[in-house]
Amino acid sequence: NQHRAKALDALANGGLPTKKCERYKYTDVQAAFAPDYGLNVKRLQMSVNPYEAYKCSIPNLGTNLFYRVNECIHAKDKLIDTDSLYVGSLVEFAEKYPDRFQTYYNKVAQDGVSALNTLLVQDGAVVWVAAGCKIDSTIQLLNLTVGHGPMMTNRRLLIILEEGAEASVLTCDHTVSKQAHLVTEVAEVYLAEGSHLQCYGIEETADNNTLFSNMYVVQQAGSNLEYASVVLHNGQSRRTLDIHLVGQRAACHASGLVVGGGAQHVDNNLL
């Protein structure tokens, strides 16, 4: 909560980006946020069984699967909290590991969309890998959007790889709602010296789904990031990817694939 006041000030002073902003000239942010979306302020659990609702077009992924319905993480029995790996709730991570949380949370996220997310977000997902630990199987985070009316969801993702750690993370966006849905997501990724992360995203939502995803990556010396974004179906998607190569021999390989048609809108901006 201590981050909300600063985010509100930033939003009040700078507002949401407009088309006059070079990085947003292809996406009308004002129009996207204009409708009156509802917010699940009380964090009510949505009546959906994620195990039945999840229908991915890509078979045989072979992953460790975790579910997030709107902002709330489900299936607590599948969450991981060990000396070498944490996969779970951002709120619980902040309570149990306050020093780690304060070191990494909301340190590099910027612009009006990120400020709005910081102001409104209620929980998120964390993937933390200890130094020297190598995770063999892919960690898959499924994001399901659900709502009985037009809804706005604000998600957060924090990925931390300590020195020499290796991991693969796949995020999948799906919707089981016939209502319009607006999603903001801010992902902060920290790769320590010599770490290696494969980070992939697949979006397969609906024509009335709008997604604003901002990812900020900080890479130390000798770290390596393999990033790929795949859009199979959507309404409007805007992705901002900021890569901070702050150490020597840090490397990033970024790619993307879009299968679009009709009025679908995909705007990827990398810096």
ABEGO torsion letter per residue (X at the ends): XAAAAAAAAAAAAAEBBBAABAAAAABBAAAAAABBBBBBAAGBBBBBBAAAABBBABBGAGBBBBBBBEABBBGAAABBBBAABBBEBAAAAAAABAAAAAAABGAABBEAAAAAAAAABABBBBBBBBBGBBBABBBBBBBBBBBABBBBBBBBBBBBBBBGBBBBBBBBBBBABABBBBBBBBBBBBBBBGBBBBBBBBBBBBAABBBBBBBBBBBBBGBBBBBBBBBABBABBBBBBBBBBABBGBBBBBBBBBBBBEABBBBBBBX
